């Protein structure tokens, strides 16, 4: 019975999402912006569990810098921003190489073009801040498509819909499974790729621990492997949704990496670029996500309510501390 209901639920989810993917590109831009603000505000109001996580994350990251009312304002704006990003992704099939300049204002794309002209590979790195979906699409529309690592859904039919939207500008999506080997081969041939950095990871061989807002985060170091072993340049990317329905896409110069850096040090250096971005515009980060699922046995700072101690996390943290001591 449970398996039968699961199949029915997956089928209904697919039908609903396909309907949205069919209807949303037919809406005018002003309607998308209004719907995003509406859906985001409703999400903040009725998603009690997510709202609680968001408020706890903001408090853990900023301490008493913001009042409870300001935290609620930031969290609600974050919901609206994420709703805009998702609606914009489903609106993406309406974009073409001929019209995308009306909706995207791209800065710094010459950085990727110069790397490409020199035959250097690049990993465009981004976090869940602002309109990361359209920021990703911009490179493809500018004639520089790449391979993008995406997280797969349990319902594989949903993954196909998101894949279709994300490949609108010419990118090719690959799942997380065996992504390290495939991407390493790709960048060694001078290819381009892109990935999100701020997804919480299970402690394991493909993860490390970085300091974020004074809190320990178990994060991927795939981009560090691609930089140190594949020779790829790490290029930060931002996407900033504008009230008029457009998106400002900004590429920054590659992050400078010392030749003797470790994977963890590279991962930390990348985060150190993005943390000030979040601090300056906290309304645009995805605060409702459980970024800090694990915490040290003896934390130096208060963690969100959902964080818990985990033996594997503690073991990974011990290895990181040993690495730091050896390098100092």
N, C-alpha and C positions, 0 to 999 in steps of 0.2 A: 504493500500500500504506500509506504514511504517513497519507494523508487518511482511508483506510478505518479504520485503527486509532484515529485521533483521534475519529471519529464513534462508534466502539464505546466508547471510554473515556468520552466525554462522556455517552453513554447510561447506562453503568454508574454514573457519578457521580450522575446525576440519579435513577436508581432507588434508590441507596443513601441519598441525602439525603431523598428523598420518604418512604422507609421510616422514617427517623429522625423526620422531621417529623410522621409519623402516630403513631408509638409514644410519643415523649417526653411529649406532653401528657397521656398516660394514666398516667404514673408519679406516685407521691406525692412531695411536696417533699423529704422526707428522703432519698429515693433519688436525687434530682437532686443534692443537696449531696454525697452520698457518691460518686456517679459522677464528679462534677466533680473532686473531690480525687484519685480514682483515675486518671482520664484525664490530669489535669494532671501528676501525678507520673510516669506512664508516658511522657508526652510529653517531659518534661524528661530522663528517663533514656535514651530511644531516639532523640530528635531531636538527634543530635550537631551538625549544622550550626546549628540554631536555638539550641542551648545555648551554642555557642561565640560566636555573635553576642550573645546576652544577657549573658554574662559580660564580654565585651569592652566592651559599652555601659555596663555598671555601673561598670567600672573607669575608662572614659573620662570618665564623668559625675562620679564621686565621688573619683577618685584613690585614695589609700591610706586613705580614711575607713573602709572595710570590709576585713576580712581575706578571703582566698580562700574560706574556709568560709562566711562571712557573705554573700559575693556569690552563692555557690551556693544558699544558703537563700533569698535574695531572688529569684533567677531561678526557682527551683522554685515558690515561692509565686506568682510572676507567671504561670507556666504554669497553675497550679490556678485562679487568678482568671480567666484568659481562658477556660479550659474551662467554668467556672461561667457566665460571661457568655454563651457560645455555647449551652450547654444551656438556660439561662434564656430565651434568645430563642426556641428551638424549643418551650419549654414555654408561651410567651406565649399561644397560642390557648386555653389553659385559663383565662386571665384574662378577667374581664368587669367592667363598670362596677359591678356589685353586689358582687363579691368581691375586687377588686384591693386594697382597703384592708387585707385580711388579710395581704397579701404585700408591700405597699409602704407605707412611712411617709414621707409627702411633707412637706417643709418649704419655706416661701418661695414657694409657688405664688401667693400674693396679689400678688407682684411682677408676674407676667405678667397677672393679672386686672386690676390697676390700670392697667397699660399699655394693655390691651385696652379698658378702660372709657374711657380718654382718647383712644382712636383712634390710639395710637402703635404702630408696627410693632416687632417684636422678632426678633432672631436669637439663639437659644439655642446657646451655644458649649460644646463638650465635647471632651475628649481621650480617648485609649484608656487610661483609668485607672479601675479599678473596673468596676462594672456599667453601662457606658455605654448598653447596649441597653435595659435596663429604665428607666434614667433618661430616655431619649427617650420611651418609651411612656407615662410618667407624665402628661405634658402632655395627651395625647389623652384619657386616662381622666378627667382633671380637667376635661374639656370645652373644652380649648384645643388642638385639632388644628392641625397646620401642615404645611408642605412641607419635606421632608428630602432633602438631597443625599446620594446613596450612590454608592459605587464599584461599577462593573459588573464582573462576572466574564467571563472569556473564554468560558466555557460559559454561554450566556444562559439556559439552563434552570435553572441554579443561582440566577441573579439573581432569577428569578420566585419561587422558594421563599423566599428571604430577604425579598423584597419583601412577600410575603404575610404573613410573620410580623411584619415591622416596621410593617405597616399595621393590626395587630390593634386598636389603640386609636383608629383614625380618622385617623392621619397619611396623607399622600400622598407617595410616594417618587418622586424624579426622578433620572436619571443625571447624571453630570458633564458630559456633552455639552451645550453651550449653557446650562449652569445659571446662569451669571452674568446673562444677559439675562432669563431666565424669573424668577429670584428677584428681580432688581431691579424688574421690573414688579409682582411680588407684594408686596414690602414697601412700594412707593410707594402701594399701595392699603390699607396698614395691616395687611398680613398677617403671619403668624408663620412662622418657618422655623428650621431647626437644621442644624448641620454640625460635623464633626470638624476640629480644627485641626492635629493633629500627624502628618499624612501627608506623607512626603517628596515633593517635587515636582521635575519636570524644570525646569532654569533656563529661563525664558521670560517672555512678556509677562504671564502671570497669576500670577507668583510673585515673591517677594522673599526676602531673607536676614535671618534674625533670630538673635540670640544665645541659645543654650540650653545651660545648664551650662558656659558658657565656650566652646562649640563653635558653629560656623556651621551653620545648618540652612536649606535651601531649602524655603520653605513657601508656602502659598496666602495671598493677601490678598483673597480674595473677600469675606470678612466685613467687611473694611475698606471695600471699595467700597460694600457695602450700608449701612454705617453713615454714610459721608461723602456718598454720592450719593443714597442712598435714605432717609436719616433714621432708620434702624433703630437701636434700642438693643441693645447687646450684653450678653446675660445669661448669666453662667457657670453651669454645671450640673455636679453631681457625683452619682454613684450608688455607694453603698457596700454591697456584699454582706455580709450578716450570717450568722454560723454557724448560726442557726436557720432559714435558708431565706428570710428576708425581705430587703428591700433598703431602705436609707435613701436617699431622694432629696432632694437639697438644691439649691435655687436661690438664687443670691446676687444682691445688688443690681447693677444695670447698671454696667458699667465707664465711668468718666468719661473722655470724649475731648475734648481741646482742639479748638476749631473750626478751627485752622490746622494740625492734624496731617496727616502724610502717610500713605499706605497702609502703608508699612513701620513707621512709629511706632505706628499702631493695632495692627498684627499683633504688634509687640514688646510692647505694653502688655497685650494679651490673654495672651501667653505668660508675662509676668511675674506674672500672677495665678496661673497653673497650676503654674509651677515649684516654688514652696514647697509646693503640695499634694503633688507627687511626692516632694519631699525629705522631707516629714514621713511619707509612707506609700509608700516605694519598692517595696514588695512588690506593689503593685497596678497598676503601669504595664506596658505591653506591651514589655518589654525585648528580646524576640526579633526585633523588627522592625528593619530597617536604617534607622534614623532619619538617620544622618549618612553618606549615600552619597558625598558630595563633600567635599573638603577644600581649603583654600587652598594655594597653592604654598609659602607660608611660614607654616605654622600656629604659633600661639602656645602651643598645647597639644596633647598627643598625641591622635590620633584613633583610632577602632577599626580593626582590621586590614583590614576590607573597604572602607574609604574610599579614594577615589582622586582625583587631580587631573583637572579637566575644564575645557576652554577656556571653554565657555559659562558655567559656574559662576564662573570667574575674572572674566569680563567683567561678569556681574551684580554680583559683589562690588565691582568697581571703581566701578560706577554708584552702589551703595549708599554707598560711602565718600565719593564726590563729593557725594552728597546730604547726608551727615552734616557734611562740611566746610562746605558752603554754609549749613547751618542753624545752625552754631555761631558 
